[in-house]
Amino acid sequence: MSNLPETMQALILQKYDGQLELTERPVPQPASGELLLKVAASPVNPSDVMFVVGQYGFRKRLPTVPGFEASGTVVAVGEGLAEAQWLGMRVAAFAGREGDGTWVQYMTVPAVSCIPLMENVSLEQGAMSLVNPWTAYAMLDMARSGGHKAAVQTAAASALGRMMLRLALQADYPLINIVRRQEQADLLHSLGAEHVLDSSDPDFPTKLSKLCRELEATIAFDAVAGDLPSQLLYALPRGGEIVIYGALSEEAIKNLNPGEFIFGQKKISGFWLSLWIANLDMKQMQTTAVTIQQQLGDTLQTEVRVRSDLATAPAEIATYTENMTAGKVLIMPNGPA
């Protein structure tokens, strides 16, 4: 630790009101089993936006540093870890339920929460290799392994939605893509999407029902909530399932018809990446990590709208929330990677 600075910059959340403060803090020391990372990059995801306003699946003790995923280089190791193995390694890392997140220059993280990056994966790519790619991979796997002949996804023009689309095209798997605006539909068509529906179209419910029947789409992945799940529920054939994994509308699910559950034998479930990963054994984790990293440059690539330092990040995050389709905000706490 002798060659490291004593203090660092961090974005701090004092209240769950979305307001971030740039603060000076001591550089932490890794505890037993932990690594100290010099953070290279950390993206802003919808889950981060939900967290800073207190709408995520858990809250941390305040004040806290937000941010759920990052890439970085190991610069110190805690007791019980071999320096020769870890020092200098480039990794992707999840922030846990406890302690600070990733919008900081240095962070401590359990070694078990780190995934080594392959040589051909940049730190920028590595920073965005966890939340969205793993979610897209997991959900498409759920659809295919569950015997569903086709699937539906909402928020299809989002970064995650475009990953789902590319994975489906790669697998020759039928996917119905739902967007909110015509320009988003045009974007997906340019990426090769065959089935794209605009939810603002007055005939959207009819078109969705018809397409679900034709393709035998029996599973839908929803990131919006509000009125959309009820439309999906009605459109899906008998025995269909909706998987909720987000709430971009910031609204509760509305107007569900009990008859769809009783007579249509349909159901709604939830997907949380943290729980899905917790059910993987070490071999499955390693195999999935390699598979995903091999596709970060194409199928699972993420479009970046702006690269930001910590000082300008709050303003960029506010812009991002207004138009997430335009690309990610990638926070670079220590400057260009």
Steps between C-alpha positions, in 0.01 A plus 500: 500500500802732534489615136128584508347841580355556844176651372274460199191649340160335522139575409294485818126452547386668825128435454300281266408803292727449199732786596872414482787686666867490404695433820856433613543176696788288633611218271366182666713204598394149395384271779564127507391343171460838332673677213563870454420612145606815323171554319538549126137536394147456630182527290171653603220244465123527565558303822734777618236762423247302704747462787579872542129581541438210739300280262744210465467160669703612801639812663838557656587693813551866410715674401614258232671486162261374226595287202457124450765399246849611399831394359835568657851386578591328826745722689493337846380173653364409840609226735456148369550591134819446301653823373673316217164378372302823529722810483472671163208284384228673299154400621131573473328528836155514657440726799320320779196572715721646770760773480580744224440459130703571189477876436830560674871503417590200721271232637532185707317192383499132600722298269207265433309795347770560238519346155842510326492665159634322194799661328299622202234667719564868572431658837217696340338183367566325828319772693182422305542122492285408798152643559359529148688220318438247777132600521448471123682167492301366796160605369549360152624178659182493713286533188679234298559246779140548617368369170351832385490514118523880499526785749395863544712778645408857596744793512653330197700807392687518830859383528381172651220467246742533212718231655197271525422570136853419381510181708164392358613571143818303563296205627233537227244534780175693430473813715223760507648840585285773657606866491332834574589711196536458126866605500570215744322258267712629210814444708411137574409431138844632402652244739316217328183469711208344315223544757476852648187657650449858616294511821378852412320360193120494564490149351788375717295258718344335196830472314672359809235233555510398134880475492517305827254244362681472166844451656373306805675745730424378852746706706548876528775696674383838627716790621228768499212407738198735506235398245725290278495171698121483480521538121763230486296271722197530272706448184688188607347160417363272770767409756711805419739659748614856557839554664538843660856627528463878510263794548613775263157663521553536878140381536335201662363223278142591412172345390579132514198286412458210748338292225829483312653322801201280579374397158807577290737329744746788456746626755734784591843452654800718571863489391786641707848436364656473846277205588555333162877519541476370857360174361801440274787281611861607441532310171181656364622844608830457320341361185245781486768765560714370213200470266392857572846655479555337161200695366553842659641645180195416288189313619520634856653837425375812679464838332655780709354848468749681718804430716486706816721578797354500851445876505282511188327165558192634688402722207565223249291254705207746495526517120524121476172451689321710238618290204656165586488384138772750405768293677671450833667747728835344583658651811882503492602585860874506429493645149518318164563126537 
